[in-house]
């Protein structure tokens, strides 16, 4: 059965536990970010990344910006492999605007 992930080189993992319960346990600002995320983040993965960014920055807003940066980086890495550098995320930030 085909998946809804499309073509990607990013690592896939089998899900353990209840995804919706894990999502519901996330802080409100993090749930809002995940709802608009480009990638299908696991609740555990995004929470770990957020907590690290929050500890490093001391600011929830800065931690969310760090998640945006991480996500753009991961998509760009995948896009270079899948689309051979033709995806907008593979272009420098100044060219994306």
ROLUM-347110 format. One record per residue: residue number from 1; residue in one letter; chain; x, y, z of N, C-alpha, C, O, CB in turn. Coordinates in Angstrom, 2 decimals. Glycine has a CB too. Layout:
# ROLUM-347110
lumke pos NUM code A unit A nu X nv Y nw Z cau X cav Y caw Z cu X cv Y cw Z ou X ov Y ow Z cbu X cbv Y cbw Z .
...
This chain:
# ROLUM-347110
lumke pos 1 code X unit A nu 0.84 nv -1.18 nw 0.00 cau 0.00 cav 0.00 caw 0.00 cu 0.89 cv 1.24 cw 0.00 ou 1.79 ov 1.35 ow 0.83 cbu -0.96 cbv 0.00 cbw 1.22 .
lumke pos 2 code X unit A nu 0.65 nv 2.17 nw -0.91 cau 1.47 cav 3.37 caw -0.95 cu 1.23 cv 4.25 cw 0.29 ou 0.14 ov 4.26 ow 0.85 cbu 1.18 cbv 4.17 cbw -2.22 .
lumke pos 3 code X unit A nu 2.26 nv 4.97 nw 0.69 cau 2.12 cav 5.84 caw 1.86 cu 1.87 cv 7.27 cw 1.41 ou 2.03 ov 7.60 ow 0.23 cbu 3.37 cbv 5.77 cbw 2.76 .
lumke pos 4 code X unit A nu 1.47 nv 8.11 nw 2.35 cau 1.22 cav 9.50 caw 2.02 cu 2.46 cv 10.37 cw 2.23 ou 2.37 ov 11.59 ow 2.16 cbu 0.08 cbv 10.03 cbw 2.86 .
lumke pos 5 code X unit A nu 3.60 nv 9.76 nw 2.48 cau 4.83 cav 10.52 caw 2.70 cu 5.49 cv 10.94 cw 1.40 ou 6.31 ov 11.85 ow 1.40 cbu 5.79 cbv 9.70 cbw 3.51 .
lumke pos 6 code X unit A nu 5.14 nv 10.30 nw 0.31 cau 5.79 cav 10.63 caw -0.95 cu 7.22 cv 10.12 cw -1.00 ou 7.58 ov 9.22 ow -0.25 cbu 5.77 cbv 12.13 cbw -1.18 .
lumke pos 7 code X unit A nu 8.02 nv 10.69 nw -1.86 cau 9.40 cav 10.29 caw -2.01 cu 10.26 cv 11.04 cw -1.00 ou 10.21 ov 12.27 ow -0.93 cbu 9.90 cbv 10.55 cbw -3.45 .
lumke pos 8 code X unit A nu 11.02 nv 10.30 nw -0.24 cau 11.91 cav 10.92 caw 0.74 cu 13.07 cv 9.98 cw 1.04 ou 12.97 ov 8.76 ow 0.89 cbu 11.14 cbv 11.26 cbw 2.05 .
lumke pos 9 code X unit A nu 14.17 nv 10.58 nw 1.45 cau 15.31 cav 9.80 caw 1.89 cu 15.46 cv 9.86 cw 3.40 ou 16.37 ov 9.25 ow 3.97 cbu 16.59 cbv 10.30 cbw 1.21 .
lumke pos 10 code X unit A nu 14.56 nv 10.60 nw 4.06 cau 14.63 cav 10.72 caw 5.51 cu 14.27 cv 9.39 cw 6.16 ou 13.44 ov 8.64 ow 5.65 cbu 13.70 cbv 11.83 cbw 6.01 .
lumke pos 11 code X unit A nu 14.89 nv 9.12 nw 7.29 cau 14.70 cav 7.88 caw 8.00 cu 13.26 cv 7.74 cw 8.50 ou 12.66 ov 8.71 ow 8.96 cbu 15.67 cbv 7.79 cbw 9.17 .
lumke pos 12 code X unit A nu 12.73 nv 6.55 nw 8.40 cau 11.39 cav 6.26 caw 8.89 cu 11.49 cv 5.35 cw 10.09 ou 12.39 ov 4.51 ow 10.18 cbu 10.51 cbv 5.62 cbw 7.78 .
lumke pos 13 code X unit A nu 10.56 nv 5.53 nw 11.02 cau 10.54 cav 4.69 caw 12.22 cu 9.14 cv 4.15 cw 12.45 ou 8.14 ov 4.78 ow 12.09 cbu 11.02 cbv 5.48 cbw 13.45 .
lumke pos 14 code X unit A nu 9.09 nv 2.99 nw 13.04 cau 7.80 cav 2.43 caw 13.42 cu 7.30 cv 3.16 cw 14.65 ou 8.07 ov 3.45 ow 15.57 cbu 7.89 cbv 0.91 cbw 13.69 .
lumke pos 15 code X unit A nu 6.03 nv 3.46 nw 14.66 cau 5.43 cav 4.20 caw 15.76 cu 5.12 cv 3.25 cw 16.92 ou 4.64 ov 2.14 ow 16.72 cbu 4.14 cbv 4.92 cbw 15.31 .
lumke pos 16 code X unit A nu 5.42 nv 3.71 nw 18.11 cau 5.07 cav 2.99 caw 19.33 cu 4.14 cv 3.89 cw 20.12 ou 4.30 ov 5.11 ow 20.12 cbu 6.34 cbv 2.60 cbw 20.17 .
lumke pos 17 code X unit A nu 3.19 nv 3.31 nw 20.78 cau 2.28 cav 4.09 caw 21.60 cu 1.18 cv 4.73 cw 20.77 ou 0.99 ov 4.41 ow 19.60 cbu 3.04 cbv 5.16 cbw 22.35 .
lumke pos 18 code X unit A nu 0.47 nv 5.64 nw 21.40 cau -0.66 cav 6.31 caw 20.76 cu -0.24 cv 7.71 cw 20.33 ou 0.03 ov 8.56 ow 21.17 cbu -1.88 cbv 6.37 cbw 21.72 .
lumke pos 19 code X unit A nu -0.18 nv 7.94 nw 19.03 cau 0.30 cav 9.21 caw 18.49 cu -0.55 cv 10.39 cw 18.95 ou 0.00 ov 11.45 ow 19.26 cbu 0.31 cbv 9.16 cbw 16.97 .
lumke pos 20 code X unit A nu -1.84 nv 10.24 nw 19.01 cau -2.71 cav 11.35 caw 19.41 cu -2.54 cv 11.69 cw 20.89 ou -2.57 ov 12.86 ow 21.25 cbu -4.17 cbv 11.01 cbw 19.11 .
lumke pos 21 code X unit A nu -2.37 nv 10.69 nw 21.72 cau -2.15 cav 10.94 caw 23.14 cu -0.84 cv 11.69 cw 23.34 ou -0.76 ov 12.63 ow 24.13 cbu -2.15 cbv 9.62 cbw 23.94 .
lumke pos 22 code X unit A nu 0.19 nv 11.26 nw 22.63 cau 1.50 cav 11.93 caw 22.72 cu 1.38 cv 13.38 cw 22.25 ou 1.93 ov 14.28 ow 22.88 cbu 2.56 cbv 11.17 cbw 21.89 .
lumke pos 23 code X unit A nu 0.67 nv 13.59 nw 21.16 cau 0.46 cav 14.94 caw 20.63 cu -0.30 cv 15.80 cw 21.64 ou 0.07 ov 16.95 ow 21.86 cbu -0.31 cbv 14.89 cbw 19.28 .
lumke pos 24 code X unit A nu -1.33 nv 15.26 nw 22.24 cau -2.14 cav 16.00 caw 23.21 cu -1.34 cv 16.42 cw 24.45 ou -1.69 ov 17.39 ow 25.11 cbu -3.33 cbv 15.16 cbw 23.64 .
lumke pos 25 code X unit A nu -0.29 nv 15.70 nw 24.75 cau 0.54 cav 16.01 caw 25.92 cu 1.54 cv 17.13 cw 25.65 ou 2.14 ov 17.67 ow 26.59 cbu 1.28 cbv 14.77 cbw 26.37 .
lumke pos 26 code X unit A nu 1.73 nv 17.48 nw 24.39 cau 2.67 cav 18.55 caw 24.06 cu 2.16 cv 19.89 cw 24.58 ou 0.95 ov 20.09 ow 24.69 cbu 2.91 cbv 18.62 cbw 22.54 .
lumke pos 27 code X unit A nu 3.07 nv 20.83 nw 24.89 cau 2.64 cav 22.17 caw 25.27 cu 1.86 cv 22.81 cw 24.12 ou 2.09 ov 22.49 ow 22.96 cbu 3.86 cbv 23.05 cbw 25.66 .
lumke pos 28 code X unit A nu 0.95 nv 23.72 nw 24.45 cau 0.06 cav 24.34 caw 23.47 cu 0.83 cv 24.96 cw 22.29 ou 0.46 ov 24.74 ow 21.14 cbu -0.79 cbv 25.42 cbw 24.15 .
lumke pos 29 code X unit A nu 1.89 nv 25.74 nw 22.58 cau 2.63 cav 26.40 caw 21.50 cu 3.32 cv 25.38 cw 20.58 ou 3.48 ov 25.63 ow 19.39 cbu 3.67 cbv 27.36 cbw 22.08 .
lumke pos 30 code X unit A nu 3.71 nv 24.26 nw 21.15 cau 4.36 cav 23.22 caw 20.36 cu 3.34 cv 22.47 cw 19.50 ou 3.63 ov 22.13 ow 18.35 cbu 5.12 cbv 22.24 cbw 21.28 .
lumke pos 31 code X unit A nu 2.15 nv 22.21 nw 20.04 cau 1.09 cav 21.59 caw 19.23 cu 0.74 cv 22.49 cw 18.04 ou 0.53 ov 22.00 ow 16.93 cbu -0.18 cbv 21.33 cbw 20.09 .
lumke pos 32 code X unit A nu 0.67 nv 23.79 nw 18.28 cau 0.36 cav 24.72 caw 17.19 cu 1.44 cv 24.67 cw 16.13 ou 1.14 ov 24.71 ow 14.93 cbu 0.21 cbv 26.16 cbw 17.73 .
lumke pos 33 code X unit A nu 2.70 nv 24.58 nw 16.54 cau 3.79 cav 24.53 caw 15.57 cu 3.72 cv 23.22 cw 14.76 ou 3.85 ov 23.24 ow 13.54 cbu 5.16 cbv 24.64 cbw 16.29 .
lumke pos 34 code X unit A nu 3.51 nv 22.10 nw 15.45 cau 3.45 cav 20.80 caw 14.77 cu 2.29 cv 20.78 cw 13.77 ou 2.41 ov 20.21 ow 12.69 cbu 3.29 cbv 19.65 cbw 15.80 .
lumke pos 35 code X unit A nu 1.16 nv 21.40 nw 14.13 cau 0.00 cav 21.41 caw 13.24 cu 0.31 cv 22.08 cw 11.90 ou -0.30 ov 21.75 ow 10.89 cbu -1.17 cbv 22.12 cbw 13.91 .
lumke pos 36 code X unit A nu 1.25 nv 23.02 nw 11.89 cau 1.62 cav 23.70 caw 10.65 cu 2.95 cv 23.26 cw 10.08 ou 3.44 ov 23.85 ow 9.12 cbu 1.65 cbv 25.17 cbw 10.88 .
lumke pos 37 code X unit A nu 3.55 nv 22.23 nw 10.66 cau 4.87 cav 21.78 caw 10.22 cu 4.81 cv 21.18 cw 8.81 ou 3.78 ov 20.65 ow 8.39 cbu 5.43 cbv 20.75 cbw 11.20 .
lumke pos 38 code X unit A nu 5.91 nv 21.27 nw 8.11 cau 6.02 cav 20.72 caw 6.76 cu 6.21 cv 19.20 cw 6.82 ou 5.69 ov 18.46 ow 5.98 cbu 7.19 cbv 21.38 cbw 6.01 .
lumke pos 39 code X unit A nu 6.96 nv 18.76 nw 7.81 cau 7.28 cav 17.34 caw 7.95 cu 6.34 cv 16.67 cw 8.94 ou 5.75 ov 17.34 ow 9.79 cbu 8.73 cbv 17.16 cbw 8.39 .
lumke pos 40 code X unit A nu 6.20 nv 15.36 nw 8.86 cau 5.38 cav 14.63 caw 9.84 cu 6.19 cv 14.31 cw 11.10 ou 6.64 ov 13.18 ow 11.27 cbu 4.83 cbv 13.33 cbw 9.21 .
lumke pos 41 code X unit A nu 6.36 nv 15.29 nw 11.96 cau 7.14 cav 15.11 caw 13.17 cu 6.44 cv 14.18 cw 14.15 ou 5.22 ov 14.23 ow 14.30 cbu 7.40 cbv 16.46 cbw 13.84 .
lumke pos 42 code X unit A nu 7.20 nv 13.32 nw 14.81 cau 6.68 cav 12.55 caw 15.93 cu 6.66 cv 13.46 cw 17.14 ou 7.53 ov 14.32 ow 17.29 cbu 7.54 cbv 11.26 cbw 16.20 .
lumke pos 43 code X unit A nu 5.67 nv 13.29 nw 18.00 cau 5.55 cav 14.14 caw 19.18 cu 6.81 cv 14.07 cw 20.04 ou 7.28 ov 15.09 ow 20.54 cbu 4.32 cbv 13.73 cbw 20.00 .
lumke pos 44 code X unit A nu 7.34 nv 12.87 nw 20.22 cau 8.55 cav 12.72 caw 21.03 cu 9.75 cv 13.43 cw 20.43 ou 10.52 ov 14.06 ow 21.16 cbu 8.87 cbv 11.26 cbw 21.22 .
lumke pos 45 code X unit A nu 9.91 nv 13.33 nw 19.12 cau 11.05 cav 13.97 caw 18.46 cu 10.99 cv 15.48 cw 18.56 ou 11.98 ov 16.14 ow 18.87 cbu 11.11 cbv 13.56 cbw 17.00 .
lumke pos 46 code X unit A nu 9.80 nv 16.03 nw 18.29 cau 9.67 cav 17.49 caw 18.33 cu 9.80 cv 18.00 cw 19.76 ou 10.33 ov 19.10 ow 19.97 cbu 8.32 cbv 17.92 cbw 17.73 .
lumke pos 47 code X unit A nu 9.34 nv 17.24 nw 20.73 cau 9.46 cav 17.68 caw 22.12 cu 10.92 cv 17.71 cw 22.55 ou 11.35 ov 18.64 ow 23.23 cbu 8.66 cbv 16.77 cbw 23.04 .
lumke pos 48 code X unit A nu 11.69 nv 16.70 nw 22.17 cau 13.12 cav 16.67 caw 22.52 cu 13.83 cv 17.86 cw 21.88 ou 14.61 ov 18.55 ow 22.55 cbu 13.77 cbv 15.34 cbw 22.06 .
lumke pos 49 code X unit A nu 13.58 nv 18.10 nw 20.60 cau 14.23 cav 19.22 caw 19.91 cu 13.83 cv 20.55 cw 20.53 ou 14.66 ov 21.44 ow 20.69 cbu 13.87 cbv 19.21 cbw 18.43 .
lumke pos 50 code X unit A nu 12.55 nv 20.69 nw 20.88 cau 12.05 cav 21.92 caw 21.49 cu 12.69 cv 22.15 cw 22.86 ou 13.13 ov 23.26 ow 23.16 cbu 10.52 cbv 21.88 cbw 21.62 .
lumke pos 51 code X unit A nu 12.73 nv 21.12 nw 23.68 cau 13.31 cav 21.26 caw 25.03 cu 14.79 cv 21.65 cw 24.96 ou 15.26 ov 22.49 ow 25.74 cbu 13.16 cbv 19.94 cbw 25.82 .
lumke pos 52 code X unit A nu 15.53 nv 21.06 nw 24.02 cau 16.94 cav 21.42 caw 23.85 cu 17.07 cv 22.88 cw 23.42 ou 17.89 ov 23.62 ow 23.95 cbu 17.62 cbv 20.50 cbw 22.82 .
lumke pos 53 code X unit A nu 16.24 nv 23.28 nw 22.45 cau 16.29 cav 24.66 caw 21.97 cu 15.87 cv 25.63 cw 23.06 ou 16.45 ov 26.71 ow 23.19 cbu 15.40 cbv 24.83 cbw 20.73 .
lumke pos 54 code X unit A nu 14.87 nv 25.27 nw 23.84 cau 14.40 cav 26.12 caw 24.93 cu 15.48 cv 26.28 cw 26.00 ou 15.68 ov 27.37 ow 26.53 cbu 13.12 cbv 25.53 cbw 25.55 .
lumke pos 55 code X unit A nu 16.15 nv 25.20 nw 26.31 cau 17.23 cav 25.25 caw 27.30 cu 18.37 cv 26.15 cw 26.81 ou 18.93 ov 26.92 ow 27.57 cbu 17.76 cbv 23.84 cbw 27.60 .
lumke pos 56 code X unit A nu 18.69 nv 26.03 nw 25.52 cau 19.78 cav 26.80 caw 24.94 cu 19.43 cv 28.29 cw 24.81 ou 20.27 ov 29.14 ow 25.07 cbu 20.15 cbv 26.23 cbw 23.56 .
lumke pos 57 code X unit A nu 18.20 nv 28.59 nw 24.41 cau 17.82 cav 29.97 caw 24.14 cu 17.15 cv 30.67 cw 25.31 ou 17.26 ov 31.89 ow 25.46 cbu 16.90 cbv 30.02 cbw 22.96 .
lumke pos 58 code X unit A nu 16.46 nv 29.91 nw 26.15 cau 15.74 cav 30.50 caw 27.27 cu 14.45 cv 31.19 cw 26.88 ou 13.80 ov 31.82 ow 27.71 cbu 16.62 cbv 31.47 cbw 27.95 .
lumke pos 59 code X unit A nu 14.06 nv 31.07 nw 25.61 cau 12.86 cav 31.75 caw 25.12 cu 12.01 cv 30.80 cw 24.29 ou 12.52 ov 30.17 ow 23.36 cbu 13.25 cbv 32.98 cbw 24.28 .
lumke pos 60 code X unit A nu 10.71 nv 30.68 nw 24.60 cau 9.85 cav 29.82 caw 23.79 cu 9.79 cv 30.26 cw 22.32 ou 9.76 ov 29.42 ow 21.42 cbu 8.44 cbv 29.81 cbw 24.37 .
lumke pos 61 code X unit A nu 9.77 nv 31.57 nw 22.07 cau 9.73 cav 32.06 caw 20.68 cu 11.01 cv 31.70 cw 19.93 ou 10.96 ov 31.29 ow 18.77 cbu 9.53 cbv 33.58 cbw 20.66 .
lumke pos 62 code X unit A nu 12.14 nv 31.85 nw 20.60 cau 13.42 cav 31.49 caw 19.97 cu 13.51 cv 29.99 cw 19.75 ou 14.08 ov 29.54 ow 18.76 cbu 14.61 cbv 31.98 cbw 20.84 .
lumke pos 63 code X unit A nu 12.95 nv 29.21 nw 20.67 cau 12.96 cav 27.75 caw 20.51 cu 12.13 cv 27.33 cw 19.30 ou 12.51 ov 26.42 ow 18.57 cbu 12.42 cbv 27.07 cbw 21.78 .
lumke pos 64 code X unit A nu 11.00 nv 27.98 nw 19.08 cau 10.17 cav 27.70 caw 17.91 cu 10.91 cv 28.09 cw 16.63 ou 10.85 ov 27.36 ow 15.64 cbu 8.82 cbv 28.46 cbw 17.99 .
lumke pos 65 code X unit A nu 11.60 nv 29.22 nw 16.65 cau 12.41 cav 29.61 caw 15.48 cu 13.50 cv 28.58 cw 15.20 ou 13.83 ov 28.31 ow 14.04 cbu 13.05 cbv 31.01 cbw 15.70 .
lumke pos 66 code X unit A nu 14.06 nv 28.01 nw 16.26 cau 15.07 cav 26.96 caw 16.10 cu 14.46 cv 25.72 cw 15.46 ou 15.10 ov 25.08 ow 14.62 cbu 15.71 cbv 26.61 cbw 17.45 .
lumke pos 67 code X unit A nu 13.23 nv 25.36 nw 15.84 cau 12.54 cav 24.23 caw 15.20 cu 12.33 cv 24.52 cw 13.72 ou 12.50 ov 23.63 ow 12.88 cbu 11.18 cbv 23.95 cbw 15.90 .
lumke pos 68 code X unit A nu 11.97 nv 25.74 nw 13.39 cau 11.82 cav 26.12 caw 11.98 cu 13.13 cv 25.92 cw 11.23 ou 13.14 ov 25.38 ow 10.12 cbu 11.36 cbv 27.59 cbw 11.86 .
lumke pos 69 code X unit A nu 14.24 nv 26.35 nw 11.83 cau 15.55 cav 26.21 caw 11.20 cu 15.91 cv 24.74 cw 11.01 ou 16.40 ov 24.34 ow 9.95 cbu 16.64 cbv 26.91 cbw 12.04 .
lumke pos 70 code X unit A nu 15.67 nv 23.92 nw 12.03 cau 15.96 cav 22.48 caw 11.95 cu 15.13 cv 21.85 cw 10.83 ou 15.65 ov 21.07 ow 10.03 cbu 15.67 cbv 21.78 cbw 13.31 .
lumke pos 71 code X unit A nu 13.87 nv 22.18 nw 10.78 cau 12.99 cav 21.61 caw 9.77 cu 13.43 cv 22.02 cw 8.36 ou 13.49 ov 21.19 ow 7.46 cbu 11.54 cbv 22.05 cbw 10.02 .
lumke pos 72 code X unit A nu 13.74 nv 23.31 nw 8.16 cau 14.21 cav 23.77 caw 6.84 cu 15.48 cv 23.03 cw 6.44 ou 15.65 ov 22.65 ow 5.27 cbu 14.47 cbv 25.29 cbw 6.86 .
lumke pos 73 code X unit A nu 16.37 nv 22.82 nw 7.40 cau 17.62 cav 22.11 caw 7.13 cu 17.36 cv 20.67 cw 6.70 ou 17.97 ov 20.19 ow 5.75 cbu 18.52 cbv 22.14 cbw 8.35 .
lumke pos 74 code X unit A nu 16.46 nv 19.99 nw 7.41 cau 16.16 cav 18.59 caw 7.07 cu 15.48 cv 18.48 cw 5.70 ou 15.80 ov 17.59 ow 4.92 cbu 15.26 cbv 17.97 cbw 8.16 .
lumke pos 75 code X unit A nu 14.55 nv 19.39 nw 5.42 cau 13.87 cav 19.36 caw 4.13 cu 14.86 cv 19.67 cw 3.02 ou 14.83 ov 19.03 ow 1.97 cbu 12.69 cbv 20.36 cbw 4.09 .
lumke pos 76 code X unit A nu 15.74 nv 20.63 nw 3.22 cau 16.74 cav 20.98 caw 2.20 cu 17.66 cv 19.80 cw 1.92 ou 17.98 ov 19.52 ow 0.76 cbu 17.56 cbv 22.18 cbw 2.65 .
lumke pos 77 code X unit A nu 18.08 nv 19.11 nw 2.97 cau 18.95 cav 17.93 caw 2.80 cu 18.24 cv 16.87 cw 1.96 ou 18.83 ov 16.31 ow 1.03 cbu 19.36 cbv 17.35 cbw 4.17 .
lumke pos 78 code X unit A nu 16.99 nv 16.60 nw 2.30 cau 16.22 cav 15.61 caw 1.55 cu 15.95 cv 16.08 cw 0.13 ou 16.05 ov 15.30 ow -0.82 cbu 14.89 cbv 15.32 cbw 2.27 .
lumke pos 79 code X unit A nu 15.62 nv 17.35 nw -0.03 cau 15.28 cav 17.89 caw -1.35 cu 16.46 cv 17.82 cw -2.31 ou 16.27 ov 17.57 ow -3.50 cbu 14.80 cbv 19.34 cbw -1.23 .
lumke pos 80 code X unit A nu 17.67 nv 18.04 nw -1.80 cau 18.85 cav 17.94 caw -2.67 cu 18.98 cv 16.54 cw -3.25 ou 19.40 ov 16.37 ow -4.40 cbu 20.14 cbv 18.31 cbw -1.89 .
lumke pos 81 code X unit A nu 18.62 nv 15.53 nw -2.47 cau 18.73 cav 14.15 caw -2.93 cu 17.56 cv 13.76 cw -3.83 ou 17.76 ov 13.11 ow -4.85 cbu 18.80 cbv 13.21 cbw -1.73 .
lumke pos 82 code X unit A nu 16.34 nv 14.17 nw -3.44 cau 15.15 cav 13.75 caw -4.18 cu 14.93 cv 14.57 cw -5.44 ou 14.64 ov 14.01 ow -6.50 cbu 13.92 cbv 13.86 cbw -3.29 .
lumke pos 83 code X unit A nu 15.09 nv 15.90 nw -5.33 cau 14.80 cav 16.78 caw -6.48 cu 16.06 cv 17.31 cw -7.14 ou 15.98 ov 18.21 ow -7.98 cbu 13.95 cbv 17.93 cbw -6.03 .
lumke pos 84 code X unit A nu 17.20 nv 16.78 nw -6.77 cau 18.45 cav 17.16 caw -7.40 cu 18.70 cv 18.67 cw -7.34 ou 19.19 ov 19.27 ow -8.31 cbu 18.46 cbv 16.70 cbw -8.84 .
lumke pos 85 code X unit A nu 18.36 nv 19.28 nw -6.22 cau 18.66 cav 20.69 caw -6.02 cu 17.68 cv 21.67 cw -6.64 ou 17.94 ov 22.87 ow -6.62 cbu 19.99 cbv 20.97 cbw -6.55 .
lumke pos 86 code X unit A nu 16.57 nv 21.20 nw -7.19 cau 15.62 cav 22.11 caw -7.84 cu 14.50 cv 22.57 cw -6.92 ou 13.70 ov 23.42 ow -7.31 cbu 15.03 cbv 21.44 cbw -9.04 .
lumke pos 87 code X unit A nu 14.42 nv 22.03 nw -5.73 cau 13.38 cav 22.43 caw -4.76 cu 13.75 cv 23.79 cw -4.15 ou 14.93 ov 24.05 ow -3.92 cbu 13.20 cbv 21.35 cbw -3.63 .
lumke pos 88 code X unit A nu 12.76 nv 24.66 nw -3.89 cau 13.08 cav 25.98 caw -3.32 cu 13.86 cv 25.92 cw -2.01 ou 14.65 ov 26.82 ow -1.73 cbu 11.82 cbv 26.75 cbw -3.09 .
lumke pos 89 code X unit A nu 13.66 nv 24.89 nw -1.20 cau 14.38 cav 24.80 caw 0.08 cu 15.86 cv 24.52 cw -0.10 ou 16.63 ov 24.63 ow 0.86 cbu 13.76 cbv 23.72 cbw 0.96 .
lumke pos 90 code X unit A nu 16.28 nv 24.15 nw -1.31 cau 17.71 cav 23.91 caw -1.54 cu 18.44 cv 25.19 cw -1.92 ou 19.66 ov 25.20 ow -2.02 cbu 17.90 cbv 22.87 cbw -2.62 .
lumke pos 91 code X unit A nu 17.69 nv 26.27 nw -2.14 cau 18.27 cav 27.56 caw -2.51 cu 18.68 cv 28.32 cw -1.25 ou 18.14 ov 28.06 ow -0.17 cbu 17.27 cbv 28.40 cbw -3.34 .
lumke pos 92 code X unit A nu 19.63 nv 29.25 nw -1.36 cau 20.00 cav 30.05 caw -0.20 cu 18.78 cv 30.82 cw 0.32 ou 17.85 ov 31.11 ow -0.44 cbu 21.14 cbv 31.04 cbw -0.56 .
lumke pos 93 code X unit A nu 18.77 nv 31.13 nw 1.61 cau 17.63 cav 31.81 caw 2.24 cu 17.26 cv 33.09 cw 1.52 ou 16.07 ov 33.42 ow 1.43 cbu 17.93 cbv 32.11 cbw 3.69 .
lumke pos 94 code X unit A nu 18.22 nv 33.84 nw 1.02 cau 17.94 cav 35.10 caw 0.33 cu 17.19 cv 34.88 cw -0.98 ou 16.44 ov 35.75 ow -1.41 cbu 19.24 cbv 35.87 cbw 0.06 .
lumke pos 95 code X unit A nu 17.37 nv 33.73 nw -1.61 cau 16.69 cav 33.42 caw -2.88 cu 15.29 cv 32.88 cw -2.67 ou 14.50 ov 32.83 ow -3.61 cbu 17.51 cbv 32.41 cbw -3.68 .
lumke pos 96 code X unit A nu 14.96 nv 32.46 nw -1.43 cau 13.64 cav 31.88 caw -1.16 cu 12.57 cv 32.94 cw -1.03 ou 11.39 ov 32.63 ow -1.22 cbu 13.69 cbv 31.06 cbw 0.10 .
lumke pos 97 code X unit A nu 12.92 nv 34.14 nw -0.71 cau 11.92 cav 35.20 caw -0.46 cu 11.19 cv 35.64 cw -1.70 ou 10.33 ov 36.52 ow -1.63 cbu 12.58 cbv 36.38 cbw 0.16 .
